[in-house]
């Protein structure tokens, strides 16, 4: 298994090349520009009461 770091416009990445041919990347240090471009997650929807919905059917 080979691990190294690389940098690009998003920031500094830890890259691991696994023996099975899979390569994984972990963003260690994001750039401020990368953080500014993040889209916020939508809020969780209201929880549903499925039992009540079934009863109403």
PDB file of N, CA, C and O in Angstrom:
ATOM      1  N   UNK A   1       0.859  -1.178   0.000  1.00  0.00           N
ATOM      2  CA  UNK A   1       0.000   0.000   0.000  1.00  0.00           C
ATOM      3  C   UNK A   1       0.904   1.240   0.000  1.00  0.00           C
ATOM      4  O   UNK A   1       1.853   1.332   0.778  1.00  0.00           O
ATOM      5  N   UNK A   2       0.592   2.175  -0.878  1.00  0.00           N
ATOM      6  CA  UNK A   2       1.416   3.373  -1.026  1.00  0.00           C
ATOM      7  C   UNK A   2       0.571   4.591  -0.660  1.00  0.00           C
ATOM      8  O   UNK A   2      -0.534   4.755  -1.177  1.00  0.00           O
ATOM      9  N   UNK A   3       1.082   5.449   0.229  1.00  0.00           N
ATOM     10  CA  UNK A   3       0.367   6.660   0.640  1.00  0.00           C
ATOM     11  C   UNK A   3       1.263   7.870   0.407  1.00  0.00           C
ATOM     12  O   UNK A   3       2.451   7.855   0.727  1.00  0.00           O
ATOM     13  N   UNK A   4       0.667   8.917  -0.157  1.00  0.00           N
ATOM     14  CA  UNK A   4       1.402  10.153  -0.401  1.00  0.00           C
ATOM     15  C   UNK A   4       0.420  11.315  -0.363  1.00  0.00           C
ATOM     16  O   UNK A   4      -0.791  11.099  -0.322  1.00  0.00           O
ATOM     17  N   UNK A   5       0.922  12.535  -0.375  1.00  0.00           N
ATOM     18  CA  UNK A   5       0.056  13.718  -0.409  1.00  0.00           C
ATOM     19  C   UNK A   5       0.222  14.409  -1.756  1.00  0.00           C
ATOM     20  O   UNK A   5       1.276  14.336  -2.387  1.00  0.00           O
ATOM     21  N   UNK A   6      -0.841  15.079  -2.177  1.00  0.00           N
ATOM     22  CA  UNK A   6      -0.791  15.885  -3.398  1.00  0.00           C
ATOM     23  C   UNK A   6      -1.634  17.131  -3.158  1.00  0.00           C
ATOM     24  O   UNK A   6      -2.510  17.152  -2.293  1.00  0.00           O
ATOM     25  N   UNK A   7      -1.353  18.162  -3.939  1.00  0.00           N
ATOM     26  CA  UNK A   7      -2.089  19.412  -3.831  1.00  0.00           C
ATOM     27  C   UNK A   7      -2.738  19.749  -5.158  1.00  0.00           C
ATOM     28  O   UNK A   7      -2.170  19.501  -6.221  1.00  0.00           O
ATOM     29  N   UNK A   8      -3.944  20.320  -5.089  1.00  0.00           N
ATOM     30  CA  UNK A   8      -4.608  20.845  -6.276  1.00  0.00           C
ATOM     31  C   UNK A   8      -5.417  22.075  -5.854  1.00  0.00           C
ATOM     32  O   UNK A   8      -5.200  22.615  -4.770  1.00  0.00           O
ATOM     33  N   UNK A   9      -6.343  22.518  -6.702  1.00  0.00           N
ATOM     34  CA  UNK A   9      -7.114  23.727  -6.400  1.00  0.00           C
ATOM     35  C   UNK A   9      -8.007  23.567  -5.178  1.00  0.00           C
ATOM     36  O   UNK A   9      -8.427  24.560  -4.585  1.00  0.00           O
ATOM     37  N   UNK A  10      -8.303  22.319  -4.792  1.00  0.00           N
ATOM     38  CA  UNK A  10      -9.179  22.076  -3.647  1.00  0.00           C
ATOM     39  C   UNK A  10      -8.423  22.087  -2.323  1.00  0.00           C
ATOM     40  O   UNK A  10      -9.004  22.392  -1.282  1.00  0.00           O
ATOM     41  N   UNK A  11      -7.155  21.762  -2.353  1.00  0.00           N
ATOM     42  CA  UNK A  11      -6.369  21.730  -1.128  1.00  0.00           C
ATOM     43  C   UNK A  11      -5.341  20.613  -1.150  1.00  0.00           C
ATOM     44  O   UNK A  11      -4.887  20.189  -2.212  1.00  0.00           O
ATOM     45  N   UNK A  12      -4.980  20.143   0.039  1.00  0.00           N
ATOM     46  CA  UNK A  12      -3.985  19.088   0.190  1.00  0.00           C
ATOM     47  C   UNK A  12      -4.701  17.770   0.469  1.00  0.00           C
ATOM     48  O   UNK A  12      -5.534  17.676   1.370  1.00  0.00           O
ATOM     49  N   UNK A  13      -4.357  16.752  -0.326  1.00  0.00           N
ATOM     50  CA  UNK A  13      -5.004  15.444  -0.243  1.00  0.00           C
ATOM     51  C   UNK A  13      -4.014  14.390   0.217  1.00  0.00           C
ATOM     52  O   UNK A  13      -2.833  14.439  -0.127  1.00  0.00           O
ATOM     53  N   UNK A  14      -4.512  13.422   1.010  1.00  0.00           N
ATOM     54  CA  UNK A  14      -3.752  12.218   1.306  1.00  0.00           C
ATOM     55  C   UNK A  14      -4.287  11.132   0.383  1.00  0.00           C
ATOM     56  O   UNK A  14      -5.463  10.773   0.454  1.00  0.00           O
ATOM     57  N   UNK A  15      -3.427  10.611  -0.479  1.00  0.00           N
ATOM     58  CA  UNK A  15      -3.829   9.613  -1.470  1.00  0.00           C
ATOM     59  C   UNK A  15      -3.235   8.270  -1.067  1.00  0.00           C
ATOM     60  O   UNK A  15      -2.046   8.172  -0.761  1.00  0.00           O
ATOM     61  N   UNK A  16      -4.074   7.237  -1.070  1.00  0.00           N
ATOM     62  CA  UNK A  16      -3.617   5.886  -0.747  1.00  0.00           C
ATOM     63  C   UNK A  16      -3.943   4.970  -1.908  1.00  0.00           C
ATOM     64  O   UNK A  16      -5.095   4.869  -2.330  1.00  0.00           O
ATOM     65  N   UNK A  17      -2.915   4.301  -2.424  1.00  0.00           N
ATOM     66  CA  UNK A  17      -3.093   3.304  -3.482  1.00  0.00           C
ATOM     67  C   UNK A  17      -3.087   1.934  -2.827  1.00  0.00           C
ATOM     68  O   UNK A  17      -2.072   1.510  -2.274  1.00  0.00           O
ATOM     69  N   UNK A  18      -4.216   1.243  -2.886  1.00  0.00           N
ATOM     70  CA  UNK A  18      -4.370  -0.054  -2.244  1.00  0.00           C
ATOM     71  C   UNK A  18      -3.921  -1.172  -3.190  1.00  0.00           C
ATOM     72  O   UNK A  18      -3.926  -0.990  -4.407  1.00  0.00           O
ATOM     73  N   UNK A  19      -3.529  -2.339  -2.633  1.00  0.00           N
ATOM     74  CA  UNK A  19      -3.043  -3.450  -3.466  1.00  0.00           C
ATOM     75  C   UNK A  19      -4.075  -3.967  -4.471  1.00  0.00           C
ATOM     76  O   UNK A  19      -3.702  -4.526  -5.502  1.00  0.00           O
ATOM     77  N   UNK A  20      -5.372  -3.785  -4.182  1.00  0.00           N
ATOM     78  CA  UNK A  20      -6.404  -4.287  -5.098  1.00  0.00           C
ATOM     79  C   UNK A  20      -6.679  -3.326  -6.258  1.00  0.00           C
ATOM     80  O   UNK A  20      -7.601  -3.554  -7.041  1.00  0.00           O
ATOM     81  N   UNK A  21      -5.887  -2.253  -6.374  1.00  0.00           N
ATOM     82  CA  UNK A  21      -6.045  -1.326  -7.485  1.00  0.00           C
ATOM     83  C   UNK A  21      -6.921  -0.121  -7.179  1.00  0.00           C
ATOM     84  O   UNK A  21      -7.051   0.776  -8.012  1.00  0.00           O
ATOM     85  N   UNK A  22      -7.523  -0.088  -5.994  1.00  0.00           N
ATOM     86  CA  UNK A  22      -8.385   1.036  -5.609  1.00  0.00           C
ATOM     87  C   UNK A  22      -7.521   2.157  -5.057  1.00  0.00           C
ATOM     88  O   UNK A  22      -6.594   1.909  -4.286  1.00  0.00           O
ATOM     89  N   UNK A  23      -7.824   3.396  -5.451  1.00  0.00           N
ATOM     90  CA  UNK A  23      -7.140   4.564  -4.921  1.00  0.00           C
ATOM     91  C   UNK A  23      -8.149   5.405  -4.160  1.00  0.00           C
ATOM     92  O   UNK A  23      -9.208   5.741  -4.691  1.00  0.00           O
ATOM     93  N   UNK A  24      -7.824   5.747  -2.910  1.00  0.00           N
ATOM     94  CA  UNK A  24      -8.702   6.592  -2.109  1.00  0.00           C
ATOM     95  C   UNK A  24      -7.990   7.907  -1.823  1.00  0.00           C
ATOM     96  O   UNK A  24      -6.764   7.962  -1.720  1.00  0.00           O
ATOM     97  N   UNK A  25      -8.796   8.978  -1.696  1.00  0.00           N
ATOM     98  CA  UNK A  25      -8.253  10.300  -1.404  1.00  0.00           C
ATOM     99  C   UNK A  25      -9.011  10.905  -0.232  1.00  0.00           C
ATOM    100  O   UNK A  25     -10.238  10.818  -0.167  1.00  0.00           O
ATOM    101  N   UNK A  26      -8.284  11.513   0.686  1.00  0.00           N
ATOM    102  CA  UNK A  26      -8.857  12.175   1.842  1.00  0.00           C
ATOM    103  C   UNK A  26      -8.374  13.619   1.835  1.00  0.00           C
ATOM    104  O   UNK A  26      -7.170  13.874   1.834  1.00  0.00           O
ATOM    105  N   UNK A  27      -9.316  14.567   1.829  1.00  0.00           N
ATOM    106  CA  UNK A  27      -8.957  15.988   1.810  1.00  0.00           C
ATOM    107  C   UNK A  27      -8.507  16.392   3.207  1.00  0.00           C
ATOM    108  O   UNK A  27      -9.321  16.460   4.127  1.00  0.00           O
ATOM    109  N   UNK A  28      -7.219  16.658   3.369  1.00  0.00           N
ATOM    110  CA  UNK A  28      -6.668  16.991   4.677  1.00  0.00           C
ATOM    111  C   UNK A  28      -6.797  18.475   4.993  1.00  0.00           C
ATOM    112  O   UNK A  28      -7.237  18.847   6.080  1.00  0.00           O
ATOM    113  N   UNK A  29      -6.413  19.320   4.042  1.00  0.00           N
ATOM    114  CA  UNK A  29      -6.406  20.769   4.271  1.00  0.00           C
ATOM    115  C   UNK A  29      -7.107  21.438   3.095  1.00  0.00           C
ATOM    116  O   UNK A  29      -6.473  21.685   2.070  1.00  0.00           O
ATOM    117  N   UNK A  30      -8.422  21.744   3.219  1.00  0.00           N
ATOM    118  CA  UNK A  30      -9.113  22.408   2.110  1.00  0.00           C
ATOM    119  C   UNK A  30      -8.676  23.867   1.983  1.00  0.00           C
ATOM    120  O   UNK A  30      -8.336  24.515   2.973  1.00  0.00           O
ATOM    121  N   UNK A  31      -8.689  24.368   0.756  1.00  0.00           N
ATOM    122  CA  UNK A  31      -8.379  25.777   0.538  1.00  0.00           C
ATOM    123  C   UNK A  31      -9.605  26.616   0.897  1.00  0.00           C
ATOM    124  O   UNK A  31     -10.727  26.112   0.850  1.00  0.00           O
ATOM    125  N   UNK A  32      -9.407  27.896   1.259  1.00  0.00           N
ATOM    126  CA  UNK A  32     -10.565  28.759   1.549  1.00  0.00           C
ATOM    127  C   UNK A  32     -11.546  28.831   0.370  1.00  0.00           C
ATOM    128  O   UNK A  32     -12.759  28.888   0.570  1.00  0.00           O
ATOM    129  N   UNK A  33     -11.010  28.828  -0.861  1.00  0.00           N
ATOM    130  CA  UNK A  33     -11.876  28.879  -2.045  1.00  0.00           C
ATOM    131  C   UNK A  33     -12.751  27.633  -2.122  1.00  0.00           C
ATOM    132  O   UNK A  33     -13.932  27.720  -2.455  1.00  0.00           O
ATOM    133  N   UNK A  34     -12.172  26.473  -1.813  1.00  0.00           N
ATOM    134  CA  UNK A  34     -12.938  25.226  -1.820  1.00  0.00           C
ATOM    135  C   UNK A  34     -14.080  25.308  -0.809  1.00  0.00           C
ATOM    136  O   UNK A  34     -15.205  24.908  -1.105  1.00  0.00           O
ATOM    137  N   UNK A  35     -13.790  25.826   0.381  1.00  0.00           N
ATOM    138  CA  UNK A  35     -14.818  25.919   1.422  1.00  0.00           C
ATOM    139  C   UNK A  35     -15.928  26.887   1.030  1.00  0.00           C
ATOM    140  O   UNK A  35     -17.097  26.641   1.329  1.00  0.00           O
ATOM    141  N   UNK A  36     -15.579  27.976   0.370  1.00  0.00           N
ATOM    142  CA  UNK A  36     -16.584  28.963  -0.056  1.00  0.00           C
ATOM    143  C   UNK A  36     -17.526  28.382  -1.096  1.00  0.00           C
ATOM    144  O   UNK A  36     -18.687  28.785  -1.168  1.00  0.00           O
ATOM    145  N   UNK A  37     -17.049  27.442  -1.901  1.00  0.00           N
ATOM    146  CA  UNK A  37     -17.851  26.882  -2.985  1.00  0.00           C
ATOM    147  C   UNK A  37     -18.739  25.724  -2.546  1.00  0.00           C
ATOM    148  O   UNK A  37     -19.468  25.161  -3.362  1.00  0.00           O
ATOM    149  N   UNK A  38     -18.686  25.360  -1.263  1.00  0.00           N
ATOM    150  CA  UNK A  38     -19.497  24.237  -0.793  1.00  0.00           C
ATOM    151  C   UNK A  38     -20.963  24.620  -0.766  1.00  0.00           C
ATOM    152  O   UNK A  38     -21.319  25.725  -0.357  1.00  0.00           O
ATOM    153  N   UNK A  39     -21.806  23.708  -1.202  1.00  0.00           N
ATOM    154  CA  UNK A  39     -23.252  23.919  -1.180  1.00  0.00           C
ATOM    155  C   UNK A  39     -23.768  23.381   0.150  1.00  0.00           C
ATOM    156  O   UNK A  39     -23.503  22.230   0.494  1.00  0.00           O
ATOM    157  N   UNK A  40     -24.500  24.198   0.898  1.00  0.00           N
ATOM    158  CA  UNK A  40     -24.983  23.708   2.186  1.00  0.00           C
ATOM    159  C   UNK A  40     -25.983  22.565   2.012  1.00  0.00           C
ATOM    160  O   UNK A  40     -26.737  22.527   1.039  1.00  0.00           O
ATOM    161  N   UNK A  41     -25.977  21.657   2.949  1.00  0.00           N
ATOM    162  CA  UNK A  41     -26.917  20.543   2.916  1.00  0.00           C
ATOM    163  C   UNK A  41     -28.319  21.083   3.218  1.00  0.00           C
ATOM    164  O   UNK A  41     -28.479  21.946   4.080  1.00  0.00           O
ATOM    165  N   UNK A  42     -29.332  20.575   2.508  1.00  0.00           N
ATOM    166  CA  UNK A  42     -30.686  21.008   2.830  1.00  0.00           C
ATOM    167  C   UNK A  42     -31.081  20.494   4.213  1.00  0.00           C
ATOM    168  O   UNK A  42     -30.576  19.463   4.658  1.00  0.00           O
ATOM    169  N   UNK A  43     -31.971  21.199   4.890  1.00  0.00           N
ATOM    170  CA  UNK A  43     -32.367  20.728   6.216  1.00  0.00           C
ATOM    171  C   UNK A  43     -33.117  19.401   6.108  1.00  0.00           C
ATOM    172  O   UNK A  43     -33.728  19.096   5.083  1.00  0.00           O
ATOM    173  N   UNK A  44     -33.057  18.632   7.169  1.00  0.00           N
ATOM    174  CA  UNK A  44     -33.782  17.361   7.189  1.00  0.00           C
ATOM    175  C   UNK A  44     -35.272  17.640   7.112  1.00  0.00           C
ATOM    176  O   UNK A  44     -35.761  18.581   7.738  1.00  0.00           O
ATOM    177  N   UNK A  45     -36.004  16.829   6.346  1.00  0.00           N
ATOM    178  CA  UNK A  45     -37.454  17.021   6.301  1.00  0.00           C
ATOM    179  C   UNK A  45     -38.074  16.646   7.641  1.00  0.00           C
ATOM    180  O   UNK A  45     -37.464  15.957   8.458  1.00  0.00           O
ATOM    181  N   UNK A  46     -39.292  17.113   7.844  1.00  0.00           N
ATOM    182  CA  UNK A  46     -39.995  16.769   9.076  1.00  0.00           C
ATOM    183  C   UNK A  46     -40.146  15.246   9.141  1.00  0.00           C
ATOM    184  O   UNK A  46     -40.425  14.601   8.130  1.00  0.00           O
ATOM    185  N   UNK A  47     -39.960  14.680  10.332  1.00  0.00           N
ATOM    186  CA  UNK A  47     -40.138  13.228  10.425  1.00  0.00           C
ATOM    187  C   UNK A  47     -41.588  12.838  10.141  1.00  0.00           C
ATOM    188  O   UNK A  47     -42.523  13.542  10.523  1.00  0.00           O
ATOM    189  N   UNK A  48     -41.751  11.716   9.472  1.00  0.00           N
ATOM    190  CA  UNK A  48     -43.092  11.263   9.109  1.00  0.00           C
ATOM    191  C   UNK A  48     -43.577  10.230  10.113  1.00  0.00           C
ATOM    192  O   UNK A  48     -42.801   9.413  10.609  1.00  0.00           O
ATOM    193  N   UNK A  49     -44.845  10.279  10.398  1.00  0.00           N
ATOM    194  CA  UNK A  49     -45.461   9.269  11.251  1.00  0.00           C
ATOM    195  C   UNK A  49     -46.125   8.253  10.324  1.00  0.00           C
ATOM    196  O   UNK A  49     -47.289   8.406   9.953  1.00  0.00           O
ATOM    197  N   UNK A  50     -45.374   7.215   9.953  1.00  0.00           N
ATOM    198  CA  UNK A  50     -45.864   6.258   8.972  1.00  0.00           C
ATOM    199  C   UNK A  50     -47.068   5.473   9.485  1.00  0.00           C
ATOM    200  O   UNK A  50     -47.980   5.155   8.723  1.00  0.00           O
ATOM    201  N   UNK A  51     -47.064   5.162  10.778  1.00  0.00           N
ATOM    202  CA  UNK A  51     -48.212   4.424  11.321  1.00  0.00           C
ATOM    203  C   UNK A  51     -49.495   5.234  11.161  1.00  0.00           C
ATOM    204  O   UNK A  51     -50.538   4.689  10.799  1.00  0.00           O
ATOM    205  N   UNK A  52     -49.417   6.527  11.428  1.00  0.00           N
ATOM    206  CA  UNK A  52     -50.598   7.385  11.288  1.00  0.00           C
ATOM    207  C   UNK A  52     -51.029   7.466   9.819  1.00  0.00           C
ATOM    208  O   UNK A  52     -52.220   7.426   9.512  1.00  0.00           O
ATOM    209  N   UNK A  53     -50.042   7.582   8.909  1.00  0.00           N
ATOM    210  CA  UNK A  53     -50.372   7.661   7.486  1.00  0.00           C
ATOM    211  C   UNK A  53     -51.049   6.374   7.010  1.00  0.00           C
ATOM    212  O   UNK A  53     -51.989   6.421   6.217  1.00  0.00           O
ATOM    213  N   UNK A  54     -50.571   5.231   7.495  1.00  0.00           N
ATOM    214  CA  UNK A  54     -51.180   3.955   7.113  1.00  0.00           C
ATOM    215  C   UNK A  54     -52.611   3.873   7.637  1.00  0.00           C
ATOM    216  O   UNK A  54     -53.519   3.436   6.929  1.00  0.00           O
ATOM    217  N   UNK A  55     -52.803   4.301   8.893  1.00  0.00           N
ATOM    218  CA  UNK A  55     -54.143   4.268   9.480  1.00  0.00           C
ATOM    219  C   UNK A  55     -55.112   5.138   8.693  1.00  0.00           C
ATOM    220  O   UNK A  55     -56.288   4.797   8.563  1.00  0.00           O
ATOM    221  N   UNK A  56     -54.624   6.273   8.163  1.00  0.00           N
ATOM    222  CA  UNK A  56     -55.497   7.175   7.422  1.00  0.00           C
ATOM    223  C   UNK A  56     -55.887   6.589   6.070  1.00  0.00           C
ATOM    224  O   UNK A  56     -56.911   6.971   5.503  1.00  0.00           O
ATOM    225  N   UNK A  57     -55.087   5.671   5.550  1.00  0.00           N
ATOM    226  CA  UNK A  57     -55.423   5.028   4.284  1.00  0.00           C
ATOM    227  C   UNK A  57     -56.526   4.034   4.527  1.00  0.00           C
ATOM    228  O   UNK A  57     -56.973   3.369   3.593  1.00  0.00           O
TER     229      UNK A  57
END
